Amino acid sequence: MTTDSSNVKYEEEFITNLKGKKLFTCRWIPVDSEPKALVFLNHGYAMECSVSMKGAAMRLVKAGFGVYGIDNQGHGKSDGIKGFISRFDDLVEDCSQHFTNICERKENKNKLRILLGESMGGAMVLRLHLKKPDFWDGGVLVAPMCKIADNMKPSPIMFNVLTQLRKFIPTWKIVPGDDIVELAFRDPKIRQEIRDNPLCYKGRVRLQTAMELYTVTVDLEKKLKDVTMAFLIVHGEDDKVTDPLTSKLLYENASSTDKTFKLYPKMWHALTYGEFTENTDIVFADAISWINERIARGNSRLEREQKSKNDEPHDNDKKKDHN
């Protein structure tokens, strides 16, 4: 499906992943100009791209960027049991394959590659970066899921029980926890939009999903120092879903030389779609400004790649002389 507005082209497409599952993808492209950069959206747990991230995409495309999204397995319009994540790394592989294919198209090779992820999508951004450390030019991490807030985690006894149960009933919706919609989305109107959106999963967290998300956060906590890409973290000070202190730890411990952390007083978890409009305006002004600053500085990845190509004939000549 293709939809054109006065200055934005929106397109949808289903792709098939390596395991034969159909995945929904979408893109928003400026009509009258070449995109200044490519931005890849990574949605949160139980969310999707075409509706709940449309507002984010429109803000970004109107700022001059090409914007691409994908619904993860078990989310939105993609294949899979709704809200079920059998293996988080399968989702990482899907995103890596799809986003890499877009980046390597001839018309996109010289464009800046920016990952943007909210909550679980923030964890996805970090995993994509760690999978290909030199491929991505930067990340915008919106309340990233580096650690689940204590009030969202089961007790140690319950955790042990759930670990055993997932062997037998992985898809069951039995994990105790607070209503994430109530905790994450501050604006009551948006809260109702989420409840009315059939593409968003609103049931209890499935057993295997909970264990996978927990495992991912534990793994990421151990690898904060391995993060080297340029990044901007934006986090609400009153977030009750993901811990702002862990975002601060990521900022302090990451090996990146280009990193920024913004903590917004009184804001909640869902910053791109969930806050009041005046607050969302602030978040996107910061994010768009940050991306534009990286564009103005030039593409260091392209410079490295060009240098590597230039060095290859020289290295080959050395080998010939040696032989």
C-alpha positions, 0 to 999 in steps of 0.5 A, a space after each residue: 500500500 502506498 499513500 501520498 500526502 503533500 510532502 510525505 510518501 507512506 508505503 507498506 510491505 510484507 517481507 519474509 524472514 529467514 524462517 519463513 515468517 511474514 513481517 510487516 514493514 513500513 516507510 515514510 519518505 520525503 516527496 520533494 527532497 532526498 532524505 538527509 539521513 535514514 532513521 530506523 524505528 524500533 517499537 516497544 514491547 506490545 506496540 507496533 510501528 504503523 499506528 503507534 509510531 506514526 506520529 514519531 515518523 511524521 515528525 522525523 520525515 518532516 525534518 528531512 529524514 527517511 524513516 523505516 519501521 518493522 513490526 517484530 514477530 508477535 507484534 502488530 501486523 507481523 506473524 506470530 502469537 500476539 505478545 509472544 517472544 520465543 527468542 529475542 535474538 530472532 527479532 534482532 536478526 529480523 531487524 538487522 537483515 531488513 535495515 541492512 538491506 535498506 542501507 545497502 541500496 545504491 541510493 542509500 549508501 552515502 546516508 547517515 544510519 540512525 537507529 531509534 528505539 523506545 523501551 524494548 526498542 532501545 534494547 534492540 538498538 543496543 543489540 543491533 549496535 553490538 552485533 555490527 559495531 561499525 555499521 550504525 552511525 548513531 542511536 537515539 535511545 528513548 527510555 531504553 530497556 537496559 534494566 526492568 524497574 524493580 516494581 515490574 520484576 517478579 520476586 526471586 521465588 516467583 522467578 524460580 517458579 516461572 523459570 520451571 514453568 516456561 518449559 511446559 507453558 511458554 505462551 501462557 499469560 500468567 506473569 504477575 505485574 502492573 498494567 503497563 498502559 497505566 504506568 507508561 502512557 501519561 496522557 489519558 487520551 493516548 492511553 485510551 488510543 492504545 486500549 482501542 488499537 487492536 494491533 497493540 497487545 494488552 494482555 498479561 506478559 506471556 511466560 517466555 516473553 517475560 523470561 526473554 526480556 529479563 535475560 536481555 536486560 541482564 545481558 545488556 547490563 554486563 555489556 554497557 562498556 562495549 557500547 561505542 556508537 554515538 548516542 542520545 539517551 532521553 528518559 523521563 524522570 518519573 518513569 515507572 517501567 524502565 529505570 532512569 538510573 540504568 540509562 545514567 549508568 549506560 551514559 557513564 559506562 559506555 565507551 562511546 566518545 560521543 554521548 548525550 543524556 537528557 533526563 526530563 523532570 516529571 515525564 513518564 516512560 512513553 516519550 514519543 507517544 504517551 506524553 502531553 504534546 508540549 513534552 513530546 515537542 521538547 523530546 523531538 526537538 532534542 532528538 532532531 537537533 542531535 541527528 542534524 548535528 551528526 549530519 553537519 559533522 560529516 560521516 566518519 563511517 564513510 571516511 573510514 570505509 573510503 580510507 580502507 578502500 584506498 589502503 587496499 591497493 597499497 597493501 596489495 602492492 606490499 604483498 607483491 613486493 614481499 613475494 
